[in-house]
């Protein structure tokens, strides 16, 4: 696999598909999500089980990802980007770049 530069954790596209990369120091991270976030994750897990049943032998999710396409594979970056833009527009928020979500605001 060819990469351009050093990468920490995440999912990266390669010529042959997607590559799941661990965090740079392999240390687990503990977070405390809001209850509403956990409820949404459980709802998605239920939907995913329904999709897995429907896909049958075509289901392919060895990494145990929560957000997948209809066959258990990684969501493409384009799919995530378009969904983000659609949701932002539906909520009436200003058009912001997707990566602005990850950059802390300077104050």
Phi and psi in radians as a Rosetta constraint file:
Dihedral C 1 N 2 CA 2 C 2 CIRCULARHARMONIC -1.703 0.35
Dihedral N 2 CA 2 C 2 N 3 CIRCULARHARMONIC 2.370 0.35
Dihedral C 2 N 3 CA 3 C 3 CIRCULARHARMONIC -2.212 0.35
Dihedral N 3 CA 3 C 3 N 4 CIRCULARHARMONIC 2.810 0.35
Dihedral C 3 N 4 CA 4 C 4 CIRCULARHARMONIC -1.997 0.35
Dihedral N 4 CA 4 C 4 N 5 CIRCULARHARMONIC 1.751 0.35
Dihedral C 4 N 5 CA 5 C 5 CIRCULARHARMONIC 1.536 0.35
Dihedral N 5 CA 5 C 5 N 6 CIRCULARHARMONIC 3.036 0.35
Dihedral C 5 N 6 CA 6 C 6 CIRCULARHARMONIC -1.399 0.35
Dihedral N 6 CA 6 C 6 N 7 CIRCULARHARMONIC 2.373 0.35
Dihedral C 6 N 7 CA 7 C 7 CIRCULARHARMONIC -2.168 0.35
Dihedral N 7 CA 7 C 7 N 8 CIRCULARHARMONIC 2.513 0.35
Dihedral C 7 N 8 CA 8 C 8 CIRCULARHARMONIC -1.654 0.35
Dihedral N 8 CA 8 C 8 N 9 CIRCULARHARMONIC -2.513 0.35
Dihedral C 8 N 9 CA 9 C 9 CIRCULARHARMONIC -1.250 0.35
Dihedral N 9 CA 9 C 9 N 10 CIRCULARHARMONIC 2.756 0.35
Dihedral C 9 N 10 CA 10 C 10 CIRCULARHARMONIC 2.463 0.35
Dihedral N 10 CA 10 C 10 N 11 CIRCULARHARMONIC -3.016 0.35
Dihedral C 10 N 11 CA 11 C 11 CIRCULARHARMONIC -1.988 0.35
Dihedral N 11 CA 11 C 11 N 12 CIRCULARHARMONIC 2.220 0.35
Dihedral C 11 N 12 CA 12 C 12 CIRCULARHARMONIC -2.197 0.35
Dihedral N 12 CA 12 C 12 N 13 CIRCULARHARMONIC 2.450 0.35
Dihedral C 12 N 13 CA 13 C 13 CIRCULARHARMONIC -1.428 0.35
Dihedral N 13 CA 13 C 13 N 14 CIRCULARHARMONIC 2.386 0.35
Dihedral C 13 N 14 CA 14 C 14 CIRCULARHARMONIC -2.157 0.35
Dihedral N 14 CA 14 C 14 N 15 CIRCULARHARMONIC 3.085 0.35
Dihedral C 14 N 15 CA 15 C 15 CIRCULARHARMONIC -1.095 0.35
Dihedral N 15 CA 15 C 15 N 16 CIRCULARHARMONIC -0.514 0.35
Dihedral C 15 N 16 CA 16 C 16 CIRCULARHARMONIC -1.697 0.35
Dihedral N 16 CA 16 C 16 N 17 CIRCULARHARMONIC 0.007 0.35
Dihedral C 16 N 17 CA 17 C 17 CIRCULARHARMONIC 2.586 0.35
Dihedral N 17 CA 17 C 17 N 18 CIRCULARHARMONIC -2.317 0.35
Dihedral C 17 N 18 CA 18 C 18 CIRCULARHARMONIC -2.153 0.35
Dihedral N 18 CA 18 C 18 N 19 CIRCULARHARMONIC 2.640 0.35
Dihedral C 18 N 19 CA 19 C 19 CIRCULARHARMONIC -2.190 0.35
Dihedral N 19 CA 19 C 19 N 20 CIRCULARHARMONIC 2.147 0.35
Dihedral C 19 N 20 CA 20 C 20 CIRCULARHARMONIC -1.580 0.35
Dihedral N 20 CA 20 C 20 N 21 CIRCULARHARMONIC 2.111 0.35
Dihedral C 20 N 21 CA 21 C 21 CIRCULARHARMONIC -2.014 0.35
Dihedral N 21 CA 21 C 21 N 22 CIRCULARHARMONIC 2.363 0.35
Dihedral C 21 N 22 CA 22 C 22 CIRCULARHARMONIC -1.293 0.35
Dihedral N 22 CA 22 C 22 N 23 CIRCULARHARMONIC 3.002 0.35
Dihedral C 22 N 23 CA 23 C 23 CIRCULARHARMONIC -1.138 0.35
Dihedral N 23 CA 23 C 23 N 24 CIRCULARHARMONIC 2.814 0.35
Dihedral C 23 N 24 CA 24 C 24 CIRCULARHARMONIC -1.135 0.35
Dihedral N 24 CA 24 C 24 N 25 CIRCULARHARMONIC -0.475 0.35
Dihedral C 24 N 25 CA 25 C 25 CIRCULARHARMONIC -1.944 0.35
Dihedral N 25 CA 25 C 25 N 26 CIRCULARHARMONIC 0.087 0.35
Dihedral C 25 N 26 CA 26 C 26 CIRCULARHARMONIC 1.004 0.35
Dihedral N 26 CA 26 C 26 N 27 CIRCULARHARMONIC 0.297 0.35
Dihedral C 26 N 27 CA 27 C 27 CIRCULARHARMONIC -1.513 0.35
Dihedral N 27 CA 27 C 27 N 28 CIRCULARHARMONIC 2.370 0.35
Dihedral C 27 N 28 CA 28 C 28 CIRCULARHARMONIC -1.166 0.35
Dihedral N 28 CA 28 C 28 N 29 CIRCULARHARMONIC 2.646 0.35
Dihedral C 28 N 29 CA 29 C 29 CIRCULARHARMONIC -2.082 0.35
Dihedral N 29 CA 29 C 29 N 30 CIRCULARHARMONIC 2.281 0.35
Dihedral C 29 N 30 CA 30 C 30 CIRCULARHARMONIC -1.765 0.35
Dihedral N 30 CA 30 C 30 N 31 CIRCULARHARMONIC 2.249 0.35
Dihedral C 30 N 31 CA 31 C 31 CIRCULARHARMONIC -2.190 0.35
Dihedral N 31 CA 31 C 31 N 32 CIRCULARHARMONIC 2.782 0.35
Dihedral C 31 N 32 CA 32 C 32 CIRCULARHARMONIC -2.142 0.35
Dihedral N 32 CA 32 C 32 N 33 CIRCULARHARMONIC 1.552 0.35
Dihedral C 32 N 33 CA 33 C 33 CIRCULARHARMONIC -1.286 0.35
Dihedral N 33 CA 33 C 33 N 34 CIRCULARHARMONIC 2.707 0.35
Dihedral C 33 N 34 CA 34 C 34 CIRCULARHARMONIC -1.104 0.35
Dihedral N 34 CA 34 C 34 N 35 CIRCULARHARMONIC 2.688 0.35
Dihedral C 34 N 35 CA 35 C 35 CIRCULARHARMONIC -1.014 0.35
Dihedral N 35 CA 35 C 35 N 36 CIRCULARHARMONIC -0.660 0.35
Dihedral C 35 N 36 CA 36 C 36 CIRCULARHARMONIC -1.121 0.35
Dihedral N 36 CA 36 C 36 N 37 CIRCULARHARMONIC -0.585 0.35
Dihedral C 36 N 37 CA 37 C 37 CIRCULARHARMONIC -1.155 0.35
Dihedral N 37 CA 37 C 37 N 38 CIRCULARHARMONIC -0.783 0.35
Dihedral C 37 N 38 CA 38 C 38 CIRCULARHARMONIC -1.118 0.35
Dihedral N 38 CA 38 C 38 N 39 CIRCULARHARMONIC -0.676 0.35
Dihedral C 38 N 39 CA 39 C 39 CIRCULARHARMONIC -1.079 0.35
Dihedral N 39 CA 39 C 39 N 40 CIRCULARHARMONIC -0.742 0.35
Dihedral C 39 N 40 CA 40 C 40 CIRCULARHARMONIC -1.125 0.35
Dihedral N 40 CA 40 C 40 N 41 CIRCULARHARMONIC -0.690 0.35
Dihedral C 40 N 41 CA 41 C 41 CIRCULARHARMONIC -1.138 0.35
Dihedral N 41 CA 41 C 41 N 42 CIRCULARHARMONIC -0.707 0.35
Dihedral C 41 N 42 CA 42 C 42 CIRCULARHARMONIC -1.159 0.35
Dihedral N 42 CA 42 C 42 N 43 CIRCULARHARMONIC -0.660 0.35
Dihedral C 42 N 43 CA 43 C 43 CIRCULARHARMONIC -1.091 0.35
Dihedral N 43 CA 43 C 43 N 44 CIRCULARHARMONIC -0.750 0.35
Dihedral C 43 N 44 CA 44 C 44 CIRCULARHARMONIC -1.142 0.35
Dihedral N 44 CA 44 C 44 N 45 CIRCULARHARMONIC -0.653 0.35
Dihedral C 44 N 45 CA 45 C 45 CIRCULARHARMONIC -1.091 0.35
Dihedral N 45 CA 45 C 45 N 46 CIRCULARHARMONIC -0.702 0.35
Dihedral C 45 N 46 CA 46 C 46 CIRCULARHARMONIC -1.113 0.35
Dihedral N 46 CA 46 C 46 N 47 CIRCULARHARMONIC -0.795 0.35
Dihedral C 46 N 47 CA 47 C 47 CIRCULARHARMONIC -1.072 0.35
Dihedral N 47 CA 47 C 47 N 48 CIRCULARHARMONIC -0.677 0.35
Dihedral C 47 N 48 CA 48 C 48 CIRCULARHARMONIC -1.132 0.35
Dihedral N 48 CA 48 C 48 N 49 CIRCULARHARMONIC -0.711 0.35
Dihedral C 48 N 49 CA 49 C 49 CIRCULARHARMONIC -1.087 0.35
Dihedral N 49 CA 49 C 49 N 50 CIRCULARHARMONIC -0.650 0.35
Dihedral C 49 N 50 CA 50 C 50 CIRCULARHARMONIC -1.145 0.35
Dihedral N 50 CA 50 C 50 N 51 CIRCULARHARMONIC -0.727 0.35
Dihedral C 50 N 51 CA 51 C 51 CIRCULARHARMONIC -1.157 0.35
Dihedral N 51 CA 51 C 51 N 52 CIRCULARHARMONIC -0.667 0.35
Dihedral C 51 N 52 CA 52 C 52 CIRCULARHARMONIC -1.098 0.35
Dihedral N 52 CA 52 C 52 N 53 CIRCULARHARMONIC -0.744 0.35
Dihedral C 52 N 53 CA 53 C 53 CIRCULARHARMONIC -1.104 0.35
Dihedral N 53 CA 53 C 53 N 54 CIRCULARHARMONIC -0.753 0.35
Dihedral C 53 N 54 CA 54 C 54 CIRCULARHARMONIC -1.155 0.35
Dihedral N 54 CA 54 C 54 N 55 CIRCULARHARMONIC -0.678 0.35
Dihedral C 54 N 55 CA 55 C 55 CIRCULARHARMONIC -1.301 0.35
Dihedral N 55 CA 55 C 55 N 56 CIRCULARHARMONIC -0.416 0.35
Dihedral C 55 N 56 CA 56 C 56 CIRCULARHARMONIC 1.043 0.35
Dihedral N 56 CA 56 C 56 N 57 CIRCULARHARMONIC -2.236 0.35
Dihedral C 56 N 57 CA 57 C 57 CIRCULARHARMONIC -1.186 0.35
Dihedral N 57 CA 57 C 57 N 58 CIRCULARHARMONIC -0.280 0.35
Dihedral C 57 N 58 CA 58 C 58 CIRCULARHARMONIC -1.362 0.35
Dihedral N 58 CA 58 C 58 N 59 CIRCULARHARMONIC -0.211 0.35
Dihedral C 58 N 59 CA 59 C 59 CIRCULARHARMONIC -1.150 0.35
Dihedral N 59 CA 59 C 59 N 60 CIRCULARHARMONIC 2.304 0.35
Dihedral C 59 N 60 CA 60 C 60 CIRCULARHARMONIC -2.518 0.35
Dihedral N 60 CA 60 C 60 N 61 CIRCULARHARMONIC 1.632 0.35
Dihedral C 60 N 61 CA 61 C 61 CIRCULARHARMONIC -2.444 0.35
Dihedral N 61 CA 61 C 61 N 62 CIRCULARHARMONIC 1.116 0.35
Dihedral C 61 N 62 CA 62 C 62 CIRCULARHARMONIC -1.172 0.35
Dihedral N 62 CA 62 C 62 N 63 CIRCULARHARMONIC -0.394 0.35
Dihedral C 62 N 63 CA 63 C 63 CIRCULARHARMONIC -1.439 0.35
Dihedral N 63 CA 63 C 63 N 64 CIRCULARHARMONIC -0.166 0.35
Dihedral C 63 N 64 CA 64 C 64 CIRCULARHARMONIC 1.218 0.35
Dihedral N 64 CA 64 C 64 N 65 CIRCULARHARMONIC 0.605 0.35
Dihedral C 64 N 65 CA 65 C 65 CIRCULARHARMONIC -1.147 0.35
Dihedral N 65 CA 65 C 65 N 66 CIRCULARHARMONIC 2.586 0.35
Dihedral C 65 N 66 CA 66 C 66 CIRCULARHARMONIC -1.504 0.35
Dihedral N 66 CA 66 C 66 N 67 CIRCULARHARMONIC -0.810 0.35
Dihedral C 66 N 67 CA 67 C 67 CIRCULARHARMONIC -1.767 0.35
Dihedral N 67 CA 67 C 67 N 68 CIRCULARHARMONIC 1.969 0.35
Dihedral C 67 N 68 CA 68 C 68 CIRCULARHARMONIC -2.378 0.35
Dihedral N 68 CA 68 C 68 N 69 CIRCULARHARMONIC 3.018 0.35
Dihedral C 68 N 69 CA 69 C 69 CIRCULARHARMONIC -1.405 0.35
Dihedral N 69 CA 69 C 69 N 70 CIRCULARHARMONIC -3.016 0.35
Dihedral C 69 N 70 CA 70 C 70 CIRCULARHARMONIC -1.184 0.35
Dihedral N 70 CA 70 C 70 N 71 CIRCULARHARMONIC -0.131 0.35
Dihedral C 70 N 71 CA 71 C 71 CIRCULARHARMONIC -2.049 0.35
Dihedral N 71 CA 71 C 71 N 72 CIRCULARHARMONIC 0.220 0.35
Dihedral C 71 N 72 CA 72 C 72 CIRCULARHARMONIC 1.503 0.35
Dihedral N 72 CA 72 C 72 N 73 CIRCULARHARMONIC 0.041 0.35
Dihedral C 72 N 73 CA 73 C 73 CIRCULARHARMONIC -1.561 0.35
Dihedral N 73 CA 73 C 73 N 74 CIRCULARHARMONIC 2.951 0.35
Dihedral C 73 N 74 CA 74 C 74 CIRCULARHARMONIC -0.977 0.35
Dihedral N 74 CA 74 C 74 N 75 CIRCULARHARMONIC 2.540 0.35
Dihedral C 74 N 75 CA 75 C 75 CIRCULARHARMONIC -1.308 0.35
Dihedral N 75 CA 75 C 75 N 76 CIRCULARHARMONIC 2.432 0.35
Dihedral C 75 N 76 CA 76 C 76 CIRCULARHARMONIC -1.278 0.35
Dihedral N 76 CA 76 C 76 N 77 CIRCULARHARMONIC 2.601 0.35
Dihedral C 76 N 77 CA 77 C 77 CIRCULARHARMONIC -0.969 0.35
Dihedral N 77 CA 77 C 77 N 78 CIRCULARHARMONIC -0.620 0.35
Dihedral C 77 N 78 CA 78 C 78 CIRCULARHARMONIC -1.120 0.35
Dihedral N 78 CA 78 C 78 N 79 CIRCULARHARMONIC -0.697 0.35
Dihedral C 78 N 79 CA 79 C 79 CIRCULARHARMONIC -1.103 0.35
Dihedral N 79 CA 79 C 79 N 80 CIRCULARHARMONIC -0.781 0.35
Dihedral C 79 N 80 CA 80 C 80 CIRCULARHARMONIC -1.127 0.35
Dihedral N 80 CA 80 C 80 N 81 CIRCULARHARMONIC -0.783 0.35
Dihedral C 80 N 81 CA 81 C 81 CIRCULARHARMONIC -1.059 0.35
Dihedral N 81 CA 81 C 81 N 82 CIRCULARHARMONIC -0.828 0.35
Dihedral C 81 N 82 CA 82 C 82 CIRCULARHARMONIC -1.131 0.35
Dihedral N 82 CA 82 C 82 N 83 CIRCULARHARMONIC -0.675 0.35
Dihedral C 82 N 83 CA 83 C 83 CIRCULARHARMONIC -1.132 0.35
Dihedral N 83 CA 83 C 83 N 84 CIRCULARHARMONIC -0.743 0.35
Dihedral C 83 N 84 CA 84 C 84 CIRCULARHARMONIC -1.027 0.35
Dihedral N 84 CA 84 C 84 N 85 CIRCULARHARMONIC -0.856 0.35
Dihedral C 84 N 85 CA 85 C 85 CIRCULARHARMONIC -1.073 0.35
Dihedral N 85 CA 85 C 85 N 86 CIRCULARHARMONIC -0.713 0.35
Dihedral C 85 N 86 CA 86 C 86 CIRCULARHARMONIC -1.124 0.35
Dihedral N 86 CA 86 C 86 N 87 CIRCULARHARMONIC -0.781 0.35
Dihedral C 86 N 87 CA 87 C 87 CIRCULARHARMONIC -1.149 0.35
Dihedral N 87 CA 87 C 87 N 88 CIRCULARHARMONIC -0.755 0.35
Dihedral C 87 N 88 CA 88 C 88 CIRCULARHARMONIC -1.028 0.35
Dihedral N 88 CA 88 C 88 N 89 CIRCULARHARMONIC -0.766 0.35
Dihedral C 88 N 89 CA 89 C 89 CIRCULARHARMONIC -1.139 0.35
Dihedral N 89 CA 89 C 89 N 90 CIRCULARHARMONIC -0.782 0.35
Dihedral C 89 N 90 CA 90 C 90 CIRCULARHARMONIC -1.067 0.35
Dihedral N 90 CA 90 C 90 N 91 CIRCULARHARMONIC -0.595 0.35
Dihedral C 90 N 91 CA 91 C 91 CIRCULARHARMONIC -1.447 0.35
Dihedral N 91 CA 91 C 91 N 92 CIRCULARHARMONIC -0.144 0.35
Dihedral C 91 N 92 CA 92 C 92 CIRCULARHARMONIC 1.376 0.35
Dihedral N 92 CA 92 C 92 N 93 CIRCULARHARMONIC 0.330 0.35
Dihedral C 92 N 93 CA 93 C 93 CIRCULARHARMONIC -1.433 0.35
Dihedral N 93 CA 93 C 93 N 94 CIRCULARHARMONIC 2.766 0.35
Dihedral C 93 N 94 CA 94 C 94 CIRCULARHARMONIC -1.148 0.35
Dihedral N 94 CA 94 C 94 N 95 CIRCULARHARMONIC 2.682 0.35
Dihedral C 94 N 95 CA 95 C 95 CIRCULARHARMONIC -1.245 0.35
Dihedral N 95 CA 95 C 95 N 96 CIRCULARHARMONIC 1.918 0.35
Dihedral C 95 N 96 CA 96 C 96 CIRCULARHARMONIC -2.072 0.35
Dihedral N 96 CA 96 C 96 N 97 CIRCULARHARMONIC 2.636 0.35
Dihedral C 96 N 97 CA 97 C 97 CIRCULARHARMONIC -1.132 0.35
Dihedral N 97 CA 97 C 97 N 98 CIRCULARHARMONIC 2.469 0.35
Dihedral C 97 N 98 CA 98 C 98 CIRCULARHARMONIC -0.934 0.35
Dihedral N 98 CA 98 C 98 N 99 CIRCULARHARMONIC -0.774 0.35
Dihedral C 98 N 99 CA 99 C 99 CIRCULARHARMONIC -1.241 0.35
Dihedral N 99 CA 99 C 99 N 100 CIRCULARHARMONIC -0.183 0.35
Dihedral C 99 N 100 CA 100 C 100 CIRCULARHARMONIC -1.125 0.35
Dihedral N 100 CA 100 C 100 N 101 CIRCULARHARMONIC -0.379 0.35
Dihedral C 100 N 101 CA 101 C 101 CIRCULARHARMONIC -1.137 0.35
Dihedral N 101 CA 101 C 101 N 102 CIRCULARHARMONIC -0.463 0.35
Dihedral C 101 N 102 CA 102 C 102 CIRCULARHARMONIC -1.669 0.35
Dihedral N 102 CA 102 C 102 N 103 CIRCULARHARMONIC -0.248 0.35
Dihedral C 102 N 103 CA 103 C 103 CIRCULARHARMONIC -1.627 0.35
Dihedral N 103 CA 103 C 103 N 104 CIRCULARHARMONIC 2.149 0.35
Dihedral C 103 N 104 CA 104 C 104 CIRCULARHARMONIC -1.150 0.35
Dihedral N 104 CA 104 C 104 N 105 CIRCULARHARMONIC 2.528 0.35
Dihedral C 104 N 105 CA 105 C 105 CIRCULARHARMONIC -1.361 0.35
Dihedral N 105 CA 105 C 105 N 106 CIRCULARHARMONIC 2.378 0.35
Dihedral C 105 N 106 CA 106 C 106 CIRCULARHARMONIC -1.419 0.35
Dihedral N 106 CA 106 C 106 N 107 CIRCULARHARMONIC 2.356 0.35
